[in-house]
């Protein structure tokens, strides 16, 4: 038999029943999730329509909301079972969702610091925009309540590490093909005349062009090369040409000259082998790895879902009953209650 939840083991009053229901993990999950959706709508409104140099009231309200979120994360770190501060932080960071929270809070601090200065205001807008993606990815946490969607998130998370391995292999081929092809297509580049614009163009040609070619953007006009003859001055020498009767001779300047169009067939050949390795071999290897990960997780989907549900219940059991931006009020109440237990309650018992 279960023990009664009321005072002295008795029945709960109506008010106590409402409080128990309001503070239950499932209720907290519902209204905290609803509040987070409202937060995302407000954030989207600010970055789309209300982001100005002079901070608006809507943005200030949004920052107060994020500050409440920061207070909640600090409380979660303090509640971790480890005794040392370093251990508490390590326990907190072990959750991938807390990592999302950490990144979003750091980006918010960075965006706020950048947008307050004239010189870095545009970078502040960029930080706000990137943080939008992080905040929306945090919404995936809600899907763990679903038996069908929860394991899929685990599969997606497991695939990220496999994608990193795939990129480690792919970047070698991208650099090899990209540098080789650009060295034949652009013959007049000089390291002593480089500036920030030309360096960014070179990086785009070396890295992004091979990457987009994997997805079908072959850019055949660019790899055909420009019909521009480039001659090397130090190779030039005067050549004397005489006619058969040796009565008249002319002097001609003979130089080693190149034209990018002469190398177009080599670039096309390199593109052929690059696409075979990148598109066929590496992508099919990645698909095979994804299939293995999917089958492995799908076999244990029920156990994985139960484990994630347990962590979700524990997380929302600790969360405050009030939703942001009123979280700080409940934490102030908890601090006052804790101080009362340390002082007044001990004096009363004595």
N, C-alpha and C positions, 0 to 999 in steps of 0.2 A: 504494500500500500504506500501511496505517496503522502508526504507530510503536507499539511495545509500551509498556504502561503500567508495567511492573515496573522494578526497580532496574537501571540501566545498559541500559535497553531490553530487558530480559529478560521472561520470563513472570511474571505475578502469582502470588504465593502465595495459599493459601486465605484467610488472614486479610486480605490486601490486597484480594482479590475481595469479601469481605464488607464491608469498609470502603467500597470504591467503590460497591457496591450500596446500602449504608446512606446514603451521602452524595449519591446521585444525586437530581436534582430530583423525579423521579416518586415515589421513596420518601419524600422529605421532604414532598411534597404529601400523601401518604396518611396518614402519622402526625401531621403538623401539623393536617390537617383533622379527623382523629379526635380529637386533643386539644382542638381548638376546640369540637367538638360536646360533649365532656365538660364543657368550661368553661361552655357555654351551659346545660347541664343543672344544673350547680352554681349558676350565677347565678339561674336560674329558681327553684331550691329556696330560695335565700336570700331573694329578694324576695317569695316566696309564703308561706313558712312560718317562716323563721328570722331575720327582720329585727326586732331588739329594740333598746331604748335602750342596754342594755349589750351591747357588741359581742361576738358569739359567735365561737368558734374557726373555724367555717365561713366567716364573713364575713372574718376575718383572713386565712385561707388564700386566699380569693378576691382580696383586695387584694394579696397577695403575687404571685399569678398575674398580675394587671393590671400590677404593678410590673415584672415580667419582660417583659411586652408593651411597656412604656414603654422599657426598656433596648434592646429589639430595634428600636424605631422610631428611637431616637437613633443606633444603629449604622447604620441605613439612611440617615439623613440624612448621617452622616459619610462614607458610601461613595459619595455622589452625585458625578458627575464635575466639577462646578463647583469652582473654587478658593476662592471667598469663601463665608463662612457664609450670607450672604443668598442667593447663587445656589444653594447646596445646599438651603436651605429651599424656595426657589421650585421647584426641580426635584422635590423630594419632594412638595410640595403639588399639583403638576400632575396627579398620579394621583388619581382620584376615590376609590379605596379608601383611600389615605392620608388623605384628608379625613375619611372615616368614622372612621379610627383617631384622628385629631386630635380630632374631636368627642367620641368615646367617652372618651378620656383626660381631656379638659377637664371633661366631665360627671362623671366619677369623682372628680376633685379637688374639684369643686363639691359633689357629694353627700357626700363625706367631711367637708368643712369644715362643711356645714350640719347633718349628723346628729350631730356631736359637741357641739352646744349645745342646751340645753333649748328655747330660744325658736324655733329654726329646725329642730327635728327633723323636723317634718311636711314641710317643704320638702325636706329631705334624702331622705325617702322618695319624694317626687315625682320628684326628680332620678334616683334609682335606677330608678324605674319607666320614665322616659323613656329612660334609657340602655339598658334592655332592648331597646327597638325598634332602637336604633342597632347594638347588638351582633348582633342577629339579621339585620339588613339586610346586615351584613358577610359573612354566610354565603353571599350571592349570588355571591361571588368563586369559590366552588367550581364553580359552574355553567359557568364559562368553558371547562372541559375538554370540555364537550359541544358537538358541532357544531350540534345543534338548539337548545340552550338559550343558548349563548353569544351569538349574534347577537340573540336576543330581549332580552337584557339591554342591548345597545347601543340597540335600538329604544326600550326603556323609558327609558333615560337621555336619549335625544334628545327624547322626548316631554315630559320634565319642563320643558324650556325653553319648549316650545309651550304647556304648561299655564299657565306664568307669564304669557305673553302673553294667554292667554284670561282669566285672572283680572284682569289689568289692565283689560281691557274690561268684564268682568262687574261689578267693584267699583263702577264709575260708575253702572250701572243699579241695583245693590243700594242704594247710598247715596241715589240720587234717589228710588226708590220707597219705601225704608224710612223716610226722614225725612218724606216727604210723607204717607204713610199714618198714621204715628204722630202727626203733628201734628193729624190729624182724629179719631183714636180716643181720644187722651188730652188733654183740654182743660184740666185743672186742674193741670198740672205747673208748679212754680215753681222757678226757678233758685236762689233764696235758701234753699230748704229741702232742697236735694239733700244726700245722704250717699253713702257708698261703696256701700251696697246699692241705692239708687235709681239711681245712675249705672250700675251693672252691669246692672240691669234694663232701663234705656234702651238700652244698647249691645246687649243681647240682642235687644230688640225691633227695633232698627234694622238690625242686621247678620244675626243668626241666623234671625229669622223669614222674611225674604225668601229667604235661602239655602235653608232647608228647604222652602219653598214650591215651589222649582224641582223638587224630587224627589217632589212629590205631597202633602206635608204642608200642605194649604191653610189649615188652622186657621180655617175659616169662622165658627165661633162667636166667635172673638176679633175678627176684622175686622168683625163685625156691630156691635160697640161696646156699651158698657154704657149702660143706660137711666138716665142720671144727668144732671140738668139743672144747668148751670153758668151763673151770672149774673155779669155784670161790675158791680161796685159803683159804679164811677165813671160808668157810663152811666145810673144810676138818676135819675129825676126824678119829682116829684109831678105827677100828671095829675088835673085836676078834671073829673069826669063829672057832667053834669046831666041830669035827665029832661026829657021834652018840655014839661011844664007849667012848667019852670024854678022849681018850688016847693022842690025839694030837690036838693042837689048832694052828691056824695061825692068824697073824695080817694083816689086809688089810686096805688100806687108802680109806676112803669113802668120796667123794666130790659131791657137787651139780654141775652137768655139763649140758650144753645146746648145741644144734646143730641147726643152722639156718634152716636146712631142716625140723626140727620138726614143724616149724611155717609156712611152705609154704602154707598149706591149709588155715590158717588164713589170710595170705596176699592175696591169691586168692579170698577169700570171701570178703575182704574189697575192692579189685579191682572191683569185681562184682557190689557192691552197689555204688562205686564211679563213674563207667561208666554209671550206670543207672541215677544217679543224674546229672552228668556233661554232658554226651553226649545226653541224651534224654530230660531231664527236662529243664536244663538251656539253652542248645542250641536252643531248640524249643521255649523257652521263648524269646530268642534274635531274632529269625526269626520272631516271631509274632510282636515284637516291631518294627523291621525294616519294616515289611509290613505296619504297621500303619503309620510310618513316611513317607514312600513312597506315600501312598494314600493321606495323608494330604498335602504334598508338591505338588503332581501332580494335585490336584484340583485347586491350585492357581499358577500353573506354569507360566502362562502368566504375572501375576502381579509381580511375583518374578523376571522373566527375565527382565521386563521393569525397575524394581528398580535397578537391578545389572547393566543393560546397562547405566542407568543414572549415577551411581557411576563411571562406567568405563569411560564415556565421561568426567565427571568432573576431573577424575584423569589425563587423557591424555590431557585435555585442559590446565592443569597447567604445564605439563611436558615441558622441554626445547625442542626447535626445533632441536638442535644438539643431536646426539646419543653418548653414551659412546664409547670411553674414552675421548670425546671432550666436555662433559657437563660442565666442569669447565670453559671453555672459555666463554660460554654463560652466566654463572653466574657472571663472572668478568665483562662482558659487562653490565649486569643488575645493578651491584653495581655502575659502573661508570655512568650509565644513571641516577640512583637514586641520586648520589652525584651532578650531573650536574643540576638536577631539584631543589635541595636544595640551590645551590649556584649561578651558572651563570644565570639560568633562572629567579630567583627572582631579581637579579641585573638588568637584561635586562628589566623586567616588570616595575621596579621602575624608 
